[in-house]
Amino acid sequence: MRLIDAFCGAGGWSAGAVAAGCTPVLGIDSDEKPLRLWAANCAPAGRAACAALGTDDPVDWPAAAPDVHLHLSPPCTSLSKARAGSASAMSVAAALDAVRWCVELVLERGYTSWSLENVAVPAVVACVAELARAHPTHVAYVVLDAADYSTASSRVRLIASTPKVIRALKETPVQRVSVADAFAAAELPLPADFVKSNTTNRDGSPCVRSVQQPSFTVTASHPLIWSARDGTTVRCLTVAESAVLMGFAPDWKLPQGSRTGLRAVGNAVPPPLAEAVMACAVRAHAAAHPPAGPLQEPQEPQQPQQPQQ
């Protein structure tokens, strides 16, 4: 399938789509820096378009076709739990309007294969549930954790798509990958046996997790920390190590610099999660459009046999 990746950022969704056998043909983002990297990662087929979606910026959208999948990851910073209580009512309303705009774009342009990813906070769930009730044959959704889909870190997200894709996602077997598994696959050493986040438990002790489990969520603001069992700091995770926890392939190009790189990785969709969704979309497309069978040569009518004398 051909992928249109809207709000593409560092290309987490495109990376997963490539792993699922799809071809990114268009990436759209308002930030030209990650967009240039998206183009480098998705060359030669990928075309980059710098535009602020939902505004008057013109976008040359590919025509809807059975083999075209449109994915949208509208900005969710003002909707996240980390911003709960601090984001203005206006910014929250604008973020929810962006979610509605994405679904309306899908319906208006007639894309039959599509997906949307966003935070799974109550406001977004209620917004998408309302859209699903209004368009039950086109819109469905599920809330899931990327850690159940071969990602070595937790990331709870709402995924909206067609009812067939969402049904297939719900039926996909859980497959969990530990930090140790991910680092072994990437052929990287483990600097410590535990990872801690920047949060604390109710008793004030640090939140620590063994590398034999998926890690805490990789965020765009603070790196996770290698630690001992008692929470003693070893060092912060590098951008490359954070990318391993998110499921990026080693050859996927990411921004240089720790701050910029962490922001790009922490804001991305985990590629294994995207791969799971895109694999369901590919199967749905194949079921709806089976390949034509081989053409058979017309056979000449047989002549009736003459009776023997």
N, C-alpha and C positions, 0 to 999 in steps of 0.2 A: 504494500500500500504506500501511497505518497502522503507525507505528513506536512501539515501547516502548523507551525508551532508559534502561537500568539502569546505575547508576554514571555518570550523564550528565555531571557536572562542568560545564565551560563550554559543552558542547554541540557539540563537534567532529563527533561522529558524526551528530547531528541536522542540523547544517549541511550535511553531505554528503548526507544522505538527502533534504533539501529540494531540493537541486540535482538529485537523481535523480528528482524528481517525487513523493516520498513525503510523508506528513503525520505529523509527530510528535504523538502523542496522550497520551503519558504519559512524564514524566521523573522518575527516582528517584535521589536522592543523600542522603547523610547530612549534607552541608554546605549550610546554608540560603542562604548568600550566592551561590554560583554557581547554585544551584537557582532563585533568584528571577530571575536574569538569563536562565536557560534558559526560564523561563515567559514572560518578556518577549519573547524571540526567537521563541518558538513559539506565541504567542497568535494567534488565539483558541482553536484546537483543542487546544493542549497543556495537560494537567493535570499539575501538579507534586506530588510526594509526597516528603516528607522522612522517610527511614527508613534504618536501618542494615541493609542486605541481608545475609542469612545469619544473622540473629539472630531474636529473637521479635517484632521490629517488624512490625505487620500491614501488608500491602500489598494493595490491591484490584486484583489482576491482571486485565486484560481477558481474556475467554475466548479460547481458541485458535480461530483461523479462518484460512481460506486466505489472506486478505489482510492478516493481522497478522504483522509481523516483530518478533521480540524480539532486541535487541542488548544485550550485556553486556560491560563493561570493568572487571573486578574489579581492585582495587588491586594494583599491581605494584612499589611502591617498594622493598620488602625483597628483591625478586627481581632488581632491575636490576644491570647490571654495575658501576655506580657504588657499589653497596652490597655487592658481592662481598667476602666475608671479614669484613665488619663487622656484617652483620645476624645476629641470633640465630637459632639453629636453630628456636626456637619460632615466630618471626615468619615464617620461610621456610615452615615447615609450615602455618601458618595461611593464608598466601597461596596455597599449592597447594591447600589444602582449599577455598578460595573458588572456584578454577577448577573443581574437581570439583562443587561445589555448583551452580555456574551451569549446567553441562551436565546435571546431574541434574534441575534445575528445568525445563529445556527438555523433557526426556524425560517427566517426571512430568505436566506440564501439557499435553503434546501439541502444542507449537508446531512446526509443520512448516516454518516459515521463521524462521531465526535466525542469529546470528553472535556470535562472541566475539573480543575483541582483547586481547593481552597481550604482554609482552616475550618475545623469542625466545631466552631462555637455555636451556641444556640441561635444567634441571629442569622448566621449563614444557613444552618440547617432549616430554620423556619422559612427563609427566603426560597431555598431550593425546593422544599416540600410544597410550597404554594405553587411554584412553577410546574412541579410534577403533577399536582392535582389538576392544573389547567390544561396540561398537555400529556395525559397519561400514556399515549402511544409513542411519544417521542422522548420523554424525560423521566429518568429514574435516578436514584442516588443510593450511596452506601457510605457509611463512616467506617474506616478501617485504619489499622496500624501498619506502616510499611515494614515493621519488624516481622510481620507474619508473611511477608513476600520477599524473603531472601535479602533483606537489608540488615546490616550489622548495627543498626541504631533504631531507636523508636522514633516514629513520626506519625502522629494521628492526623488524618486528613479526610475531608469529604471529597468523594469522587462522584461526579454526575456524568451520565452518558445515556445511551439508548437502553431500554429495558432488557434487551438481549445481552448486552455487554455486562450490565450490572448483575444480571442473574448468573452469568458465567463467572464473574468475579466472586460471588458469594459461594459458588461451588468449587472454587480453586482450593486445593489442599494447602493447609498452612505449612510453610517451610521456613524455619528460623535459622539464622546464621549468627554465630557468636563473633565477638571481636577477635578472638584467637583464630577462628576459622577464616575470617576475612583477611587478616594479616598474613596468615600462612599462604592463602591463595595469591596474595600480592607479593609474596616472598620478602616480607618486611619483618624485622625483629620486633618483639613486644618489649617496650621500655619498662613496663611494670605489669603487675598482675591485677591491678584494679584501675578503674576510671571514676573520677568524681566530677560532679557538675558544680556550678556556682551557687547552688541552693543548699539549704540545710534542712535537717529533720526537725520535728517539733521540739525535740530536746536540745537543739542547737548543734548537734553533731553533723558532720558533712555527709551528703548523700553520695554513697560509694557503691559501685557495682563491679562485680567480677568480670574479667575478660572472657569468662566462659559463658557469658550472656550477651545479648545485644546491649549496646551502650545507651546512655541517655540521648535525648534529642540533640543533634548538632544545630546550634543556633548561629545567627549572623552577627551577634553582638559579643559573645564571649566564647573562647575556645574551651573545650573540655580539657580535663587535667589528668595526667597519669599520676597515680598515687599508690601508697601502700594500703593495706587493709584498714589501718586506723585513720586513714585520710591524710596522712603526711604527703605533702606535694613532692612529686618527682620533677615534673616539668609540664608545660602546656603541650597539647597536641599541635603539630604543624598543620599547615593547609593540606599537604599531601596526605597526612594521616587522617585528617577529617574527611577528605574525599574518599578514602578507603571505607570509612564507616558509613558513608552515604551510598557506596556502591558504584562510584565512578570507575571506569576502566583506566589503567595506568597511562594510556596514551591520549586520554581526553584532555585537551589544552584548557588550563584554568588561568585566571588573572595572576600576574606577578605581584608580590608584596603580601605580607601576612594579613593586613587589615582588609585590603581589597579582595584577596583570595578567600578569606574567611567569610566575608559578606556574600560573595558569589556562591560559595558552597552551601552556606547556611540558609540561603534563600531558595536554593534549588529544590526541584522534586527529586527524590531518590530514584536513580535510574532503574533499579530492580522493580520498584512499584510501577513506574511507567511501562516497563517491559511486560509486566503482568497484565496491565490494562490493554496495551496494544496487541498482545497475543490473543486476548479475548476478542478484540475488534477484528483482527485478521481472520479468526475462526468464524465469526459471525458473517463477515464478507464472503468467505469461501462457501459457507452453507447457503447463502442467498444467491450466489453467482457461481455455481459449479462449472468447471471447465467443460467445454463441448467435447464430445467423444470424437475419436478419429473418423474421418470421412471414409466410407467404404466404397470401393469401386462397384458400379452397377453391374450386376451379373446378367449375361445374355440368357434369354429363355432357352431351356433345354428342348431339343427336338425330340419328339416322341419316337421311341424305338420301333423299328420295323419288325413285324413278326417274322420269325425264322421260317424259311421254306421247308 
